Amino acid sequence: MNDVPFGFRSEDDPDENRPEKSGSGSGDPGQPGGPGSPGGPGDPFGNLFGMFGAGGPGGPGGNPDLGAMFAQLGQMFSWSGGPVNWNLANQAAREVVSAAGDRSVSGTDRRDVDDAFRLADTWLDGATSFPSTGGAPRTWSRAEWVEGTHAAWKDLVEPLAARVSEAMSKSLPPEVAQAAGPLVGMMQQVGVSMWGAQVGQSIGKLAGEVVGSADIGVPLAAGHPALLPANVRAFGEGLGVDARDVLLYLALREAAYVRLYGHAPWLRAHIVALVEEYARNVSVDTSAIEEKMREIDPQRPEALQEALEGGLFDVPTTPEQQAALDRLELALALVEGWVDDVVTRATADRLPSAAALRETVRRRRASGGPAEQTFATLVGLQLRPRKLREAADFWAAVREARGADGRDAVWAHPDLMPSADDLADPAAFLVVDQWDMSGLDDTPAPPEDENGGSPS
């Protein structure tokens, strides 16, 4: 994934400190015609400026291709559905998937996935008190994953995109806005399209790497476990593990995520709220904007694109944002640690290859897996492997002390969740013998009608 959507970067998070990204299944962004390369999928601006003749011939004889240019402009500037052009995002994601190659799901694939989830549910019933949500399993190609997760991405991306757009508008001094004239409005609309293009490119790249709907730490398929057989096979290559064991292990992890989010309904909203909290504190360096705006040559159509892609806006991380990032990292680590413990118990004495597969999952995350890529791109969060290991050890300690039911009871309410200090010292968390859950339900009672009864 691109680390920096829409030409933004964090001054406190240089690229060289980020995990290396694997490039499986998505092509080389740096190769001509590859995803994200000039003129390639996910780069409508390179295409548009190329139609002007910028950086190469547009139409026949090097003349602008006016028909294609106006079609591209229409797609960019006709969007009025919010801070991200999702039509453009979907198109970019599909193009990335198509460029990388995508095979259709076969009937055998569907049967194998269904069988794996049936066995996974049986094993999980003995490892967690959370029952199956009953959602029918999904067997997806990469393109079907893009389509099936579309709605969930809006919740994660739009808060940040909206806040960035608002910060841009409010941060420009009046004299700069007046001097820029219509360029400011054009920048905002281009920004909407830039978000769409880069988000779509990132989603398309993720489609080549994820094995299911919950790889980013948040299930994206609305209560249905899902696996991508092509990516499951790629995950298992070179491990020396039977393909059926790989499929079953990944089905166990996917189903465990879905059970957790199904029985802790506050959890998804909590994670989205932390992204929104980070977004609320986005600030823009107005002096950098003013300086770089002066450098834009209005006679060069591609100059605006170059400014946006070159980091037109430097976004320093505020103390409030860092606090939100710390809480987000903790929440995601607790989710992953719980899934790790549940699957470890479910496979004990049943799946000899489970330890090797568990280590493969951990190495994948440490080197920059889908969850790490998603939140590094979205909010600049680096998920530290140490924190993930601490969370897994924490849940194992709680289970050993209180059993699976006691471990799972912690998810009943956000106020019961452990702190970062608790992860480092589970014994301190376990000192409390009983949890007082009175007063935690802040759902108001239904109003009484005029006769003293509840309304029907």
C-alpha positions in Angstrom: 0.0 0.0 0.0 1.1 3.6 -0.4 2.1 4.9 3.0 0.8 8.4 2.3 -2.6 9.0 0.8 -3.4 12.2 -1.0 0.1 13.7 -0.7 0.2 13.8 3.1 2.9 12.6 5.3 3.6 12.6 9.0 6.7 14.6 10.0 7.1 12.1 12.9 6.8 9.0 10.8 9.5 8.9 8.0 9.2 6.3 5.3 12.5 4.7 6.3 11.0 3.7 9.7 8.1 1.8 8.3 7.9 -1.9 7.8 8.9 -3.3 4.5 5.9 -4.1 2.4 5.5 -7.4 0.6 4.6 -7.1 -3.0 2.8 -10.3 -3.6 0.0 -10.4 -6.1 -0.1 -6.7 -6.9 2.6 -6.0 -9.5 5.4 -3.5 -9.2 4.3 0.0 -8.6 7.5 1.3 -10.0 7.3 -0.5 -13.4 5.7 1.2 -16.4 2.1 0.5 -16.5 2.1 -1.1 -13.1 -0.3 -0.1 -10.3 0.5 3.4 -9.2 2.9 4.1 -12.0 2.3 7.1 -14.3 -0.5 6.1 -16.6 -1.1 2.9 -14.8 -4.1 1.7 -12.7 -4.8 4.0 -9.9 -3.2 7.0 -11.5 -6.0 9.0 -13.2 -4.0 12.2 -12.8 -1.1 10.8 -14.8 -3.6 9.7 -17.5 -5.3 13.1 -17.4 -2.1 15.2 -17.7 -0.9 12.8 -20.4 -4.0 13.7 -22.4 -2.8 17.3 -22.3 0.5 16.2 -23.7 2.2 16.6 -20.4 5.0 14.1 -20.0 4.3 12.5 -23.3 2.0 12.4 -26.3 -1.7 12.5 -25.6 -3.5 11.9 -28.8 -2.3 11.2 -32.4 0.7 13.2 -33.3 1.2 14.4 -29.7 -2.0 16.4 -29.7 -4.3 16.3 -26.6 -6.9 13.5 -26.7 -9.8 15.8 -26.0 -12.5 13.1 -25.9 -10.6 11.0 -23.3 -9.6 14.2 -21.4 -13.2 15.3 -21.0 -14.3 11.8 -20.0 -11.6 11.7 -17.3 -12.5 15.2 -16.1 -16.1 14.3 -16.0 -15.3 11.3 -13.8 -13.1 13.3 -11.5 -15.4 16.4 -11.1 -18.9 14.9 -11.2 -18.5 13.1 -7.9 -20.6 14.6 -5.1 -20.9 11.7 -2.7 -18.5 12.7 0.0 -14.8 13.3 0.6 -13.7 10.2 -1.3 -14.6 9.4 -4.9 -15.6 5.8 -4.4 -16.5 5.3 -8.0 -12.9 6.0 -8.8 -11.7 4.0 -5.9 -13.6 0.9 -7.1 -12.3 1.3 -10.6 -8.7 1.7 -9.4 -9.0 -1.3 -7.1 -10.4 -3.5 -9.9 -7.7 -2.4 -12.3 -5.0 -3.3 -9.8 -6.5 -6.7 -9.3 -6.9 -7.3 -13.0 -3.3 -6.2 -13.7 -2.0 -8.6 -11.1 -4.2 -11.5 -12.3 -7.2 -13.0 -10.6 -8.6 -16.5 -11.0 -12.2 -17.4 -10.6 -13.3 -19.5 -7.6 -14.1 -23.1 -8.5 -16.7 -25.4 -7.1 -14.0 -27.4 -5.5 -12.7 -24.2 -3.8 -16.1 -23.5 -2.4 -16.6 -27.0 -1.0 -13.1 -27.0 0.6 -13.7 -23.6 2.2 -17.2 -24.7 3.5 -15.7 -27.9 4.9 -12.9 -26.0 6.6 -15.3 -23.5 8.3 -17.6 -26.3 9.5 -14.7 -28.1 11.2 -13.3 -24.7 12.5 -16.7 -24.0 14.1 -16.6 -27.3 15.8 -13.2 -26.8 17.2 -13.8 -23.2 18.3 -16.9 -24.2 20.2 -14.5 -25.8 22.7 -12.1 -22.9 22.8 -14.4 -19.9 23.4 -17.7 -19.1 25.0 -18.7 -17.1 22.0 -20.9 -19.2 19.7 -20.9 -19.0 15.9 -22.7 -16.0 14.5 -24.3 -18.2 11.9 -23.1 -16.1 9.0 -22.7 -18.2 5.9 -19.1 -18.5 4.7 -17.9 -16.6 1.7 -15.4 -18.0 -0.9 -14.0 -15.1 -2.8 -11.8 -14.2 -5.7 -9.7 -11.0 -5.3 -12.2 -9.0 -7.3 -15.1 -10.4 -5.1 -13.1 -9.4 -2.0 -12.9 -5.8 -3.3 -16.7 -5.7 -3.9 -17.6 -7.5 -0.7 -15.6 -5.2 1.6 -16.5 -1.9 -0.1 -19.0 -0.7 2.5 -16.6 -1.3 5.4 -13.8 0.8 4.0 -16.0 3.9 4.0 -16.2 3.8 7.8 -12.5 3.6 8.1 -11.4 6.1 5.4 -14.0 8.8 5.2 -13.5 10.3 8.7 -9.9 11.1 7.9 -10.6 12.2 4.3 -13.3 14.6 5.5 -11.2 16.1 8.3 -8.2 16.6 5.9 -10.4 18.4 3.4 -11.8 20.6 6.2 -8.3 21.3 7.6 -7.2 22.3 4.1 -10.0 24.8 3.6 -9.7 26.4 7.1 -5.9 26.5 7.1 -5.4 28.7 4.1 -5.0 32.4 5.1 -7.5 34.6 3.4 -4.9 36.4 1.3 -3.5 33.0 0.0 -7.0 31.8 -0.8 -7.8 35.0 -2.7 -4.5 34.8 -4.6 -5.0 31.2 -5.5 -8.5 32.0 -6.7 -10.3 29.0 -8.4 -7.3 26.9 -7.9 -8.4 26.3 -4.3 -11.7 24.8 -5.3 -10.0 22.8 -8.0 -7.6 21.4 -5.4 -10.4 20.3 -3.2 -12.1 18.4 -6.0 -8.8 16.9 -7.2 -8.2 15.9 -3.5 -11.5 14.0 -3.5 -10.4 12.1 -6.6 -6.8 11.7 -5.3 -8.2 10.0 -2.2 -10.4 7.8 -4.4 -7.5 6.8 -6.7 -5.0 6.1 -3.9 -7.5 4.3 -1.6 -8.6 2.2 -4.5 -5.0 1.4 -5.4 -4.3 0.4 -1.8 -7.4 -1.8 -1.6 -6.5 -3.5 -4.9 -3.0 -4.3 -3.6 -4.5 -5.6 -0.3 -6.7 -7.9 -2.4 -3.6 -9.7 -3.6 -2.3 -10.3 0.0 -5.3 -10.9 2.4 -6.4 -14.4 3.0 -9.8 -13.5 4.4 -12.0 -10.6 5.5 -10.4 -10.0 8.8 -6.7 -9.7 8.0 -6.6 -6.0 9.0 -7.9 -6.8 12.4 -11.5 -5.8 11.7 -13.8 -8.2 9.8 -14.9 -6.4 6.6 -17.7 -8.8 5.5 -20.6 -7.9 7.8 -20.8 -11.0 10.0 -19.7 -13.6 7.3 -16.4 -15.4 7.5 -14.6 -15.3 4.2 -11.5 -16.8 2.6 -9.7 -16.2 -0.7 -8.4 -19.6 -1.9 -5.8 -18.2 -4.3 -4.2 -16.2 -1.5 -4.5 -19.1 1.0 -2.5 -21.2 -1.4 0.1 -18.4 -1.8 0.3 -18.1 2.0 1.1 -21.8 2.3 3.7 -22.0 -0.5 7.1 -23.2 0.8 6.0 -24.0 4.3 6.0 -27.7 3.9 2.6 -27.9 5.5 -0.4 -29.8 4.0 -2.6 -27.4 2.1 -5.7 -28.7 4.0 -4.0 -27.8 7.3 -3.2 -24.3 6.1 -6.8 -23.8 5.0 -8.2 -25.0 8.3 -5.8 -22.9 10.4 -6.7 -19.7 8.5 -10.4 -20.6 8.7 -10.1 -20.9 12.5 -8.5 -17.4 12.7 -11.1 -15.9 10.4 -14.0 -17.5 12.2 -12.6 -16.4 15.6 -12.4 -12.8 14.5 -16.1 -12.9 13.3 -17.2 -14.5 16.6 -15.4 -11.8 18.7 -16.8 -8.9 16.8 -20.3 -10.5 16.7 -20.4 -10.9 20.5 -18.6 -7.6 21.4 -20.8 -5.2 19.3 -19.1 -2.1 20.7 -15.7 -3.2 19.4 -16.0 -2.1 15.7 -17.5 1.3 16.7 -14.7 1.7 19.2 -12.0 1.2 16.6 -13.7 3.5 14.1 -14.1 6.1 16.9 -10.3 6.0 17.5 -9.7 6.7 13.8 -12.2 9.5 14.0 -10.4 10.9 17.1 -7.1 10.9 15.2 -8.8 12.6 12.3 -10.3 15.4 14.4 -6.8 16.5 15.4 -5.4 16.7 11.9 -3.5 20.0 11.4 -2.0 21.5 8.3 1.2 23.5 8.0 -0.1 26.7 6.4 3.4 28.1 5.8 4.4 25.1 3.8 1.1 25.3 1.8 1.7 29.0 1.1 5.3 28.4 0.0 4.5 25.5 -2.3 1.4 27.2 -3.7 3.7 30.0 -4.9 5.8 27.4 -6.7 2.9 26.0 -8.7 3.1 27.1 -12.4 -0.4 27.6 -13.6 0.9 27.2 -17.2 1.9 23.6 -16.4 -1.2 21.4 -15.8 0.8 18.7 -14.2 2.3 21.1 -11.6 -0.7 20.6 -9.2 -0.3 16.8 -9.4 3.4 17.0 -8.7 2.8 19.3 -5.6 0.1 16.9 -4.2 2.2 13.8 -4.8 5.4 15.5 -3.5 4.0 16.1 0.0 2.2 19.4 -0.4 0.9 19.1 3.2 3.1 18.0 6.1 1.0 16.7 9.0 2.7 16.7 12.3 1.4 14.2 14.9 -0.2 16.1 17.8 -0.2 14.8 21.4 -4.0 14.1 21.0 -3.4 12.1 17.9 -0.6 10.1 19.5 -2.9 9.2 22.4 -5.5 8.0 19.9 -2.9 6.0 18.1 -1.7 4.4 21.3 -5.3 3.3 22.2 -5.8 2.1 18.6 -2.7 0.0 18.8 -3.8 -1.4 22.1 -7.3 -2.3 20.8 -5.9 -4.0 17.7 -3.3 -5.9 19.7 -5.9 -7.1 22.1 -8.1 -8.4 19.3 -5.1 -10.2 17.6 -3.9 -11.6 21.0 -7.4 -13.0 21.8 -7.6 -14.6 18.3 -4.2 -16.1 18.8 -5.0 -17.6 22.2 -8.4 -19.0 21.0 -6.9 -20.6 17.9 -3.9 -22.0 19.9 -6.3 -23.7 22.3 -8.6 -24.9 19.5 -5.7 -26.6 17.7 -3.9 -28.1 20.8 -3.3 -31.8 20.3 -5.3 -31.7 17.0 -3.2 -29.9 14.4 0.5 -30.7 14.6 1.4 -27.9 12.1 -0.4 -25.2 14.2 2.8 -24.0 15.9 4.5 -23.5 12.5 1.5 -21.8 11.0 1.2 -19.5 14.1 4.9 -18.5 13.7 4.3 -17.8 10.0 1.4 -15.5 10.9 3.6 -13.7 13.4 6.4 -13.3 10.9 4.0 -12.0 8.3 2.7 -9.3 10.7 6.2 -8.4 11.8 7.3 -7.8 8.2 4.3 -5.7 7.4 1.1 -7.7 6.8 -2.3 -6.3 5.7 -3.2 -4.9 9.2 0.1 -3.2 9.5 -0.1 -1.8 6.0 -3.7 -0.6 6.4 -3.2 1.4 9.6 0.2 2.7 8.6 -1.3 4.1 5.5 -4.5 5.3 7.2 -3.2 7.0 10.3 0.6 6.3 10.4 0.2 3.7 13.1 3.0 1.1 13.4 1.7 -2.1 15.1 4.7 -3.3 17.1 5.2 -7.1 17.2 6.2 -6.9 20.9 2.7 -5.5 21.7 1.0 -8.3 19.8 3.0 -10.9 21.7 2.3 -9.2 25.0 -1.5 -9.3 24.2 -1.4 -13.0 23.3 0.5 -13.8 26.6 -2.0 -11.6 28.5 -5.1 -13.5 27.2 -3.3 -16.9 27.9 -2.7 -15.8 31.5 -6.3 -14.7 32.0 -7.6 -18.0 30.5 -5.3 -20.0 32.8 -6.5 -18.1 35.8 -10.2 -17.8 35.0 -10.9 -20.2 32.2 -12.2 -19.4 28.7 -15.4 -18.0 30.0 -13.6 -15.5 32.3 -11.3 -14.5 29.5 -14.2 -13.9 27.1 -16.1 -12.0 29.8 -13.6 -9.1 29.6 -15.1 -8.2 26.2 -18.5 -7.6 27.7 -17.9 -3.8 28.0 -15.1 -1.4 26.9 -14.6 -0.3 30.6 -13.4 -3.9 31.4 -10.6 -3.8 28.8 -7.0 -4.0 30.0 -4.6 -1.1 29.8 -1.2 -1.1 28.2 0.3 -1.5 31.7 -2.0 -4.6 32.2 -0.5 -6.3 29.1 3.0 -5.9 30.6 1.8 -7.2 34.0 -1.2 -9.6 33.7 -0.9 -10.6 37.4 -1.8 -7.1 38.4 -4.9 -7.2 36.2 -5.9 -10.6 37.8 -5.7 -9.3 41.3 -9.3 -8.2 41.1 -11.3 -11.4 41.9 -14.6 -10.1 40.7 -15.7 -7.5 38.1 -18.5 -5.2 39.1 -20.5 -4.8 36.0 -23.2 -2.8 37.6 -23.7 0.6 36.0 -21.8 -0.4 32.9 -24.9 -0.6 30.8 -25.6 3.0 29.9 -28.4 2.2 27.6 -31.4 4.3 28.7 -34.6 2.6 29.8 -37.5 3.0 27.4 -39.7 5.9 28.2 -43.0 5.3 30.0 -46.2 6.3 28.4 -48.8 8.5 30.1 -50.4 5.4 31.8 -47.1 4.3 33.4 -46.3 1.5 30.9 -43.7 1.1 28.3 -44.8 2.0 24.8 -45.4 -0.9 22.5 
